[in-house]
Amino acid sequence: MEWKNEITDLLKITYPVIQAPMLGTTTPEMVAAVAEQGGLGSLPVGGLSPDRTRELIHKIKSITGKPFAVNLFVNEVPEYNRDDAEAMQDFLEKFSAENQLVFERQSLDALRFYNYREQVEILIAENIPVISFTFGIPDEETIAAFKQNGITLVGTATCLKEAVLLEKAGVDAVVAQGIEAGGHRGSFLDDGPLPQVSTFVLVPEMVGRIGKSVIAAGGIKSGVTIRAAFQLGAKAVQVGTAFIASNESLAFPSYKTALQRAQATDSAVTRVYSGRWARGLRNQFMDAVEESGLTIPPYPIQNILTAGLRANARQADRKEFTNLWAGQASAGAEIRSSADIFTRLIAETEALHIV
Ligand SMILES: Cc1cc2nc3c(=O)[nH]c(=O)nc-3n(C[C@H](O)[C@H](O)[C@H](O)COP(=O)(O)O)c2cc1C
């Protein structure tokens, strides 16, 4: 199998296999482990403070000298209805009391959000070679600053229209995120229903229409799926769910076990946790908020309103009450080192003989 291609040249890696950025799951140790094996590790810093961003980057650099990517959330904070947010807090307060969870009501006037613009200077100063992003397109000034510093830019698209806009904005490669993918949808257009295109449809469509390298994401967890993505025209793959149960992951024990046992039908795309569409395993919290009929405030408002409750559930290993992000292809997720998972993916792909 010839792995070398335009993406391996662009990103200066041996294998065009990317460990997906997974906020709340990926650790510096996971990123470094994949980088050491010749893949591209990605550090998610979406919504984190500038200090935390710097600290995580330094941690990776203390473990590996290999290149890695940093991933940003490039959304803006939208207008929202305060009555909806207060009604949601009433619901969360009652739900928490009924389920012995801790809930701290927040003052809507005191909510603090970090924007990607606060992280730009750090990424440039730290000489980060690859920046991927999701939830939109950075403003022109930011794109120009990254480009002036020779940084490779990777955008995320869930439909062709988004991919075309990313190409126009000057990205170097586009992640084609199929509806199978775990975690948040990268979708950023508000002019229609949420795109729900599968990886198998999205990748060849994008390959045929945009002049940039396409990176397939969603449902990739084995040699056959990697091969299939390359056959469809992808120049790299981005793998998320397969690393969630790894030793280096932040996922808590009952989440890992649920992931291993999950059927392809056990996950759903929901806004209940963060206000943005994301795929995770169905659980009690998801059902309760959906059944409440309440209007869910937009991202990142809902995200911050549910944050304390979710952290509390994670600490107590109570999987029914926090987000269990997972793709459709989560069954069999392995509890072993990220390096082992990565080398298995490579070995399985190499062992396949295409006729
Ligand atoms: C737990 C989890 C967290 C995620 N967080 C991010 C993130 O911070 N930034 C991002 O661009 N994508 C994020 N994603 C989406 C991944 O980049 C990728 O599209 C997806 O994992 C690929 O599909 P798969 O899960 O089937 O491998 C996340 C996915 C998961 C499963």
The ligand as a Tripos MOL2 file, in Angstrom:
@<TRIPOS>MOLECULE
LIG
   31    33     1     0     0
SMALL
NO_CHARGES

@<TRIPOS>ATOM
      1 C1        -16.2640   12.4730   21.3540 C.3       1 LIG1
      2 C2        -16.1560   13.2910   20.1020 C.ar      1 LIG1
      3 C3        -15.7960   14.6270   20.1880 C.ar      1 LIG1
      4 C4        -15.6240   15.3900   19.0170 C.ar      1 LIG1
      5 N1        -15.1620   16.6780   19.1290 N.ar      1 LIG1
      6 C5        -14.8020   17.3470   17.9940 C.ar      1 LIG1
      7 C6        -14.0860   18.5790   18.0680 C.ar      1 LIG1
      8 O1        -13.7540   19.0690   19.1630 O.2       1 LIG1
      9 N2        -13.7710   19.1880   16.9000 N.ar      1 LIG1
     10 C7        -14.0660   18.6470   15.6710 C.ar      1 LIG1
     11 O2        -13.7390   19.2420   14.6370 O.2       1 LIG1
     12 N3        -14.7160   17.4690   15.5720 N.ar      1 LIG1
     13 C8        -15.0710   16.8130   16.7050 C.ar      1 LIG1
     14 N4        -15.6710   15.5730   16.5950 N.ar      1 LIG1
     15 C9        -15.9550   14.9980   15.2590 C.3       1 LIG1
     16 C10       -14.7130   14.2970   14.7030 C.3       1 LIG1
     17 O3        -13.7740   15.2590   14.2700 O.3       1 LIG1
     18 C11       -15.0110   13.3980   13.4800 C.3       1 LIG1
     19 O4        -15.7330   14.1040   12.5110 O.3       1 LIG1
     20 C12       -15.7750   12.1380   13.8260 C.3       1 LIG1
     21 O5        -15.3510   11.5790   15.0360 O.3       1 LIG1
     22 C13       -15.5940   11.1160   12.7130 C.3       1 LIG1
     23 O6        -16.5240   10.0730   12.7950 O.3       1 LIG1
     24 P1        -16.3300    8.7330   13.6940 P.3       1 LIG1
     25 O7        -16.6450    9.1980   15.0830 O.co2     1 LIG1
     26 O8        -17.3380    7.8090   13.1370 O.co2     1 LIG1
     27 O9        -14.9160    8.2860   13.5420 O.co2     1 LIG1
     28 C14       -15.8740   14.8100   17.7460 C.ar      1 LIG1
     29 C15       -16.2610   13.4590   17.6800 C.ar      1 LIG1
     30 C16       -16.3990   12.7060   18.8300 C.ar      1 LIG1
     31 C17       -16.7730   11.2530   18.6970 C.3       1 LIG1
@<TRIPOS>BOND
     1     1     2 1
     2     2     3 ar
     3     2    30 ar
     4     3     4 ar
     5     4     5 ar
     6     4    28 ar
     7     5     6 ar
     8     6     7 ar
     9     6    13 1
    10     7     8 2
    11     7     9 ar
    12     9    10 ar
    13    10    11 2
    14    10    12 ar
    15    12    13 ar
    16    13    14 ar
    17    14    15 1
    18    14    28 ar
    19    15    16 1
    20    16    17 1
    21    16    18 1
    22    18    19 1
    23    18    20 1
    24    20    21 1
    25    20    22 1
    26    22    23 1
    27    23    24 1
    28    24    25 2
    29    24    26 1
    30    24    27 1
    31    28    29 ar
    32    29    30 ar
    33    30    31 1
@<TRIPOS>SUBSTRUCTURE
     1 LIG1         1 GROUP 0 **** ****
